[in-house]
Amino acid sequence: MLKIQEIRELIKLIDQSSIDEFTYENEGAKLLLKKSAPEAVYSHAAPAAAEAPVQQAAPVQAAQQSAGQEAPKAEEKPAAESVQDENLVKITSPMVGTFYAASSPETGNYVELGSKVKNDTVVCIVEAMKLFNEIEAETKGEIVEILAENGQLVEYGQPLFLVKPE
């Protein structure tokens, strides 16, 4: 039977490869790993993020109004930004690890604001368990926002960059 660490390593290897589906059977146990198309991940990520702040904002405003407090005007601004973000593509972290904008402190960042990227353009590195994984844009466009700080711990699925598609 596979250990959790071995399964995690298999997930990383498959994620970095061109394999779409992997099946492993041993001693009656079966492990099936499938990749979803990157386009589907990106097209669904923006609307879900846009809906979340709106759903959370309403109870906060209602609670403040019932307590006799005026709702802050700042709540309206993220909703306007969320509408704008729907046209942007998010490049997300495929794993938990440490975000690095460059391959070493002496070299320049892979991308900056305004950088043009293609599907195979490396945009950053995510280091996990002493393995440095190059993250590719997987979309074509222009970097309009960098959402992670150099050396920051990032989660699986966390947005790292916003790209204006071409």
VEXDREN-2710 file (C-alpha; in Angstrom, 1 decimal):
% VEXDREN-2710
k/r/px/py/pz
1/MET/0.0/0.0/0.0
2/LEU/1.2/3.5/-0.9
3/LYS/2.1/5.9/1.9
4/ILE/0.7/9.5/1.8
5/GLN/4.1/10.9/0.9
6/GLU/4.4/8.6/-2.1
7/ILE/0.9/9.6/-3.3
8/ARG/1.9/13.2/-3.0
9/GLU/5.0/12.7/-5.0
10/LEU/2.9/10.8/-7.7
11/ILE/0.5/13.7/-7.8
12/LYS/3.3/16.2/-8.3
13/LEU/5.0/14.1/-11.0
14/ILE/1.7/13.7/-12.9
15/ASP/0.9/17.4/-12.5
16/GLN/4.2/18.3/-14.1
17/SER/3.9/15.8/-16.9
18/SER/1.7/15.6/-20.0
19/ILE/-0.1/12.5/-18.6
20/ASP/-3.9/13.1/-18.2
21/GLU/-4.8/9.9/-16.3
22/PHE/-2.8/7.5/-14.1
23/THR/-4.0/4.2/-12.5
24/TYR/-2.0/2.2/-10.0
25/GLU/-3.2/-1.1/-8.5
26/ASN/-1.4/-3.1/-5.8
27/GLU/-2.6/-5.7/-3.3
28/GLY/-6.3/-5.0/-3.9
29/ALA/-5.8/-1.2/-3.6
30/LYS/-6.5/1.0/-6.6
31/LEU/-5.4/4.6/-7.1
32/LEU/-6.8/6.7/-10.0
33/LEU/-5.4/10.2/-10.7
34/LYS/-7.0/12.4/-13.4
35/LYS/-6.0/15.9/-14.5
36/SER/-8.7/18.3/-15.5
37/ALA/-8.1/20.7/-18.5
38/PRO/-6.4/23.9/-17.4
39/GLU/-8.9/26.0/-19.3
40/ALA/-11.7/24.6/-17.2
41/VAL/-9.9/25.5/-14.0
42/TYR/-9.2/29.1/-15.1
43/SER/-12.7/29.8/-16.5
44/HIS/-14.4/28.6/-13.3
45/ALA/-12.0/30.2/-10.9
46/ALA/-12.9/33.9/-11.6
47/PRO/-16.7/33.7/-11.2
48/ALA/-16.4/31.7/-7.9
49/ALA/-14.0/34.3/-6.5
50/ALA/-16.3/37.1/-7.6
51/GLU/-19.4/35.6/-5.9
52/ALA/-17.7/34.9/-2.6
53/PRO/-17.2/38.5/-1.4
54/VAL/-20.8/39.4/-2.4
55/GLN/-22.3/36.6/-0.4
56/GLN/-20.1/37.4/2.7
57/ALA/-20.7/41.2/2.5
58/ALA/-24.5/41.1/2.8
59/PRO/-24.6/39.5/6.3
60/VAL/-21.9/41.9/7.6
61/GLN/-23.9/44.9/6.3
62/ALA/-27.2/43.6/7.7
63/ALA/-25.6/42.9/11.2
64/GLN/-24.2/46.4/11.3
65/GLN/-27.4/48.1/10.2
66/SER/-29.4/46.1/12.8
67/ALA/-26.9/47.3/15.5
68/GLY/-27.6/50.9/14.4
69/GLN/-24.2/51.3/12.6
70/GLU/-23.7/52.6/9.2
71/ALA/-22.3/50.0/6.7
72/PRO/-18.8/51.0/5.5
73/LYS/-18.5/52.3/1.9
74/ALA/-15.4/50.1/1.3
75/GLU/-17.7/47.1/0.9
76/GLU/-18.8/48.4/-2.5
77/LYS/-15.4/48.8/-4.0
78/PRO/-14.3/45.1/-4.0
79/ALA/-17.6/44.3/-5.8
80/ALA/-16.7/46.7/-8.6
81/GLU/-13.2/45.2/-8.8
82/SER/-14.6/41.7/-8.9
83/VAL/-16.6/42.5/-12.0
84/GLN/-13.4/43.7/-13.7
85/ASP/-11.6/40.5/-12.6
86/GLU/-14.1/38.3/-14.4
87/ASN/-12.2/39.0/-17.7
88/LEU/-8.8/38.1/-16.2
89/VAL/-7.3/34.7/-16.1
90/LYS/-5.8/33.5/-12.8
91/ILE/-2.6/31.5/-12.7
92/THR/-2.9/29.4/-9.6
93/SER/-0.5/27.4/-7.5
94/PRO/-0.7/23.7/-8.4
95/MET/0.7/22.7/-4.9
96/VAL/1.4/23.9/-1.4
97/GLY/4.9/25.4/-1.2
98/THR/7.0/28.6/-1.2
99/PHE/6.6/31.1/-4.0
100/TYR/9.7/32.4/-5.7
101/ALA/9.6/35.1/-8.4
102/ALA/13.1/34.3/-9.7
103/SER/15.4/31.2/-10.0
104/SER/17.9/32.8/-7.6
105/PRO/18.3/36.1/-5.7
106/GLU/21.0/37.3/-8.3
107/THR/18.7/36.9/-11.3
108/GLY/15.8/38.9/-12.4
109/ASN/12.2/37.9/-11.8
110/TYR/10.6/35.6/-14.4
111/VAL/7.8/38.1/-15.1
112/GLU/7.0/41.6/-14.0
113/LEU/3.8/43.7/-14.3
114/GLY/3.2/44.2/-18.0
115/SER/5.2/41.1/-19.1
116/LYS/3.7/39.2/-22.1
117/VAL/3.3/35.5/-21.4
118/LYS/2.6/32.5/-23.6
119/ASN/1.3/29.0/-22.6
120/ASP/4.9/27.7/-21.9
121/THR/6.3/30.9/-20.3
122/VAL/7.7/30.1/-16.8
123/VAL/6.2/32.7/-14.4
124/CYS/7.6/31.6/-11.1
125/ILE/8.9/28.7/-9.0
126/VAL/7.0/26.9/-6.2
127/GLU/9.3/25.0/-3.9
128/ALA/7.9/22.0/-2.1
129/MET/9.9/19.6/-0.1
130/LYS/13.2/20.8/-1.6
131/LEU/11.9/20.3/-5.1
132/PHE/11.8/23.5/-7.2
133/ASN/8.8/23.3/-9.6
134/GLU/8.6/25.8/-12.5
135/ILE/5.1/27.1/-12.9
136/GLU/4.1/27.9/-16.5
137/ALA/1.5/30.5/-17.5
138/GLU/-0.7/28.0/-19.4
139/THR/-2.4/31.0/-21.0
140/LYS/-1.5/33.8/-23.4
141/GLY/-1.7/37.4/-22.4
142/GLU/-0.2/40.2/-20.2
143/ILE/0.5/40.0/-16.5
144/VAL/-1.6/42.7/-14.8
145/GLU/-1.2/41.8/-11.2
146/ILE/1.2/39.7/-9.0
147/LEU/-0.7/38.3/-6.1
148/ALA/2.1/36.6/-4.2
149/GLU/5.2/37.9/-2.4
150/ASN/8.6/36.4/-2.9
151/GLY/9.2/33.8/-0.2
152/GLN/5.5/33.6/0.7
153/LEU/3.9/30.3/1.5
154/VAL/1.2/29.5/-1.0
155/GLU/-1.6/27.0/-0.9
156/TYR/-2.9/24.7/-3.6
157/GLY/-5.2/26.6/-6.0
158/GLN/-4.1/30.0/-4.6
159/PRO/-4.0/32.7/-7.3
160/LEU/-0.5/33.8/-8.0
161/PHE/-0.9/36.1/-11.0
162/LEU/-3.8/37.8/-12.9
163/VAL/-3.4/37.8/-16.7
164/LYS/-5.3/39.9/-19.2
165/PRO/-5.9/37.4/-22.1
166/GLU/-5.0/38.3/-25.7
END
